[in-house]
Amino acid sequence: MERILVVGVTGAGKSTLARSLSSRLGLPYTEMDALYFTGPDWAANEDFSEDVARLVAGPRWVVDSLGHPEVRDLLWNRADAVMWLDYPRRVVMPRVLRRSLRRTVTREVLFGGNRETWAGWLSREHPARWAWSQYRERRRDIARRVRDPRFAPLETFRFAHPREAADWLATL
């Protein structure tokens, strides 16, 4: 495992697992949202596709994302392993709600200098609403990719509960 893609729905813990894998395996880690959101008002990186192409051309990396649509196939084609955090909603939703509440209250600086705000909770794009509305489709998309013959060479690990991922991580 030299090129690892950590996938799952919003709030599953992709970044947390990716950081741990990076540390344990000595692989460089890239947070995909930090690469995508590079400016104020959640502005997208105009060179995102090129930046991702350069990143995954490298021999060793860990990335925490299913992948934005424009780079999804590129990520999956270059990875040699996929870690799928396939957690139920009852696990994911409390996580994303706690994270967003903490970020809003503490005014934590996020990608591109942005912050979650109280007004942002009313937006369809808020992480909690996004996690809820995209849950089924995101899981279906990952399941299709895992079964897709194009990605059969990938070593795939599917974790149904955070305990499973933690137990597996402890074996590294």
C-alpha positions as CSV (number, residue, x, y, z in Angstrom):
1,M,0.0,0.0,0.0
2,E,1.7,3.1,-1.3
3,R,-1.2,5.1,-2.8
4,I,-4.2,5.0,-0.5
5,L,-7.6,6.4,-1.0
6,V,-9.8,6.8,2.1
7,V,-13.5,7.0,1.1
8,G,-16.8,7.3,2.8
9,V,-19.7,9.7,3.4
10,T,-19.3,13.2,4.9
11,G,-18.5,12.9,8.6
12,A,-17.4,9.2,8.5
13,G,-13.8,10.1,9.7
14,K,-11.9,10.0,6.4
15,S,-9.4,12.7,7.4
16,T,-8.8,11.1,10.8
17,L,-8.1,7.7,9.3
18,A,-6.0,9.2,6.5
19,R,-3.8,11.1,9.0
20,S,-3.3,8.0,11.0
21,L,-2.4,5.9,7.9
22,S,0.0,8.7,6.8
23,S,1.7,8.7,10.2
24,R,2.0,4.9,10.6
25,L,3.1,4.2,7.0
26,G,5.2,7.3,6.4
27,L,3.2,8.3,3.4
28,P,2.4,12.0,2.6
29,Y,-1.2,12.9,3.3
30,T,-3.3,15.4,1.4
31,E,-6.7,16.6,2.7
32,M,-8.7,16.9,-0.5
33,D,-11.0,19.7,0.8
34,A,-7.9,21.8,1.6
35,L,-6.8,21.3,-2.0
36,Y,-10.2,22.1,-3.4
37,F,-11.3,25.1,-1.2
38,T,-8.5,27.7,-1.5
39,G,-10.1,31.0,-1.1
40,P,-12.7,33.1,0.8
41,D,-16.4,32.3,0.5
42,W,-15.4,28.6,-0.2
43,A,-13.9,29.5,-3.5
44,A,-12.8,26.5,-5.5
45,N,-9.2,26.0,-6.7
46,E,-9.1,26.9,-10.4
47,D,-6.2,24.5,-10.9
48,F,-7.8,21.7,-8.9
49,S,-7.7,19.0,-11.6
50,E,-4.1,19.8,-12.5
51,D,-3.1,19.8,-8.8
52,V,-4.7,16.4,-8.2
53,A,-3.0,15.0,-11.3
54,R,0.4,16.1,-10.0
55,L,-0.4,14.7,-6.6
56,V,-1.4,11.3,-7.7
57,A,1.4,11.0,-10.3
58,G,3.6,10.6,-7.2
59,P,4.6,7.2,-6.0
60,R,3.3,7.5,-2.5
61,W,0.3,9.3,-1.0
62,V,-2.8,9.1,1.2
63,V,-5.9,11.1,0.1
64,D,-9.1,11.4,2.1
65,S,-11.9,11.6,-0.5
66,L,-14.1,9.7,-2.8
67,G,-13.0,12.5,-5.2
68,H,-14.8,15.4,-6.7
69,P,-16.4,14.3,-9.9
70,E,-13.8,15.9,-12.2
71,V,-11.0,13.9,-10.5
72,R,-12.8,10.8,-9.2
73,D,-11.6,8.4,-11.9
74,L,-8.1,9.7,-11.8
75,L,-7.9,9.1,-8.0
76,W,-9.3,5.6,-8.3
77,N,-7.2,4.7,-11.3
78,R,-3.9,5.7,-9.5
79,A,-4.7,4.3,-6.0
80,D,-3.5,0.8,-5.1
81,A,-5.7,0.6,-2.0
82,V,-9.1,1.9,-0.9
83,M,-10.2,2.2,2.7
84,W,-14.0,2.4,2.7
85,L,-15.6,3.8,5.9
86,D,-19.1,2.3,5.3
87,Y,-20.7,3.5,8.6
88,P,-24.4,3.7,9.2
89,R,-26.1,7.1,9.5
90,R,-26.6,6.6,13.2
91,V,-22.8,6.7,13.5
92,V,-22.1,9.4,10.9
93,M,-24.7,12.0,11.8
94,P,-23.8,12.6,15.4
95,R,-20.1,12.9,14.3
96,V,-20.8,15.5,11.6
97,L,-23.2,17.4,13.9
98,R,-20.6,17.5,16.8
99,R,-17.8,18.6,14.4
100,S,-19.9,21.4,12.8
101,L,-21.1,22.6,16.2
102,R,-17.5,22.7,17.5
103,R,-16.2,24.5,14.4
104,T,-19.0,27.0,14.5
105,V,-18.6,27.8,18.3
106,T,-14.8,27.9,18.2
107,R,-14.7,29.8,14.8
108,E,-12.1,27.2,13.7
109,V,-10.4,28.3,10.5
110,L,-10.9,25.8,7.8
111,F,-9.9,25.4,4.2
112,G,-9.0,28.6,2.4
113,G,-9.4,30.6,5.6
114,N,-13.2,29.9,5.7
115,R,-15.2,29.1,8.8
116,E,-18.5,27.4,9.5
117,T,-21.0,30.0,10.7
118,W,-24.4,30.0,12.4
119,A,-26.0,31.3,9.2
120,G,-24.3,28.5,7.3
121,W,-26.5,26.0,9.2
122,L,-29.4,27.2,7.1
123,S,-27.7,26.4,3.8
124,R,-28.3,23.2,1.8
125,E,-24.5,23.1,1.5
126,H,-24.0,22.8,5.3
127,P,-22.0,19.7,6.1
128,A,-24.8,18.3,8.3
129,R,-27.5,18.7,5.6
130,W,-25.0,17.5,2.9
131,A,-24.2,14.4,4.9
132,W,-27.9,13.6,5.3
133,S,-28.9,14.3,1.7
134,Q,-26.0,12.7,0.0
135,Y,-25.7,9.6,2.3
136,R,-27.4,7.0,0.1
137,E,-26.1,8.2,-3.2
138,R,-22.5,8.4,-1.9
139,R,-22.7,4.9,-0.5
140,R,-24.2,3.6,-3.8
141,D,-21.4,5.3,-5.8
142,I,-18.7,3.8,-3.7
143,A,-20.3,0.4,-3.8
144,R,-20.5,0.6,-7.7
145,R,-16.8,1.6,-7.8
146,V,-15.7,-1.2,-5.6
147,R,-17.5,-3.7,-7.9
148,D,-16.4,-2.0,-11.1
149,P,-13.9,-4.3,-13.0
150,R,-11.7,-1.3,-13.8
151,F,-10.9,-1.0,-10.1
152,A,-10.6,-4.8,-9.4
153,P,-6.8,-4.5,-8.9
154,L,-7.3,-2.2,-5.9
155,E,-6.9,-3.7,-2.4
156,T,-10.2,-2.8,-0.8
157,F,-10.9,-2.7,2.9
158,R,-14.5,-2.1,4.0
159,F,-15.2,-1.1,7.6
160,A,-18.8,-1.2,8.8
161,H,-18.0,0.4,12.2
162,P,-15.3,2.7,13.6
163,R,-14.2,-0.1,15.9
164,E,-13.3,-2.3,12.9
165,A,-11.2,0.5,11.3
166,A,-9.4,1.1,14.7
167,D,-8.8,-2.6,15.2
168,W,-7.3,-2.9,11.7
169,L,-5.2,0.2,12.1
170,A,-3.8,-1.3,15.3
171,T,-2.4,-4.2,13.2
172,L,-0.2,-1.9,11.1
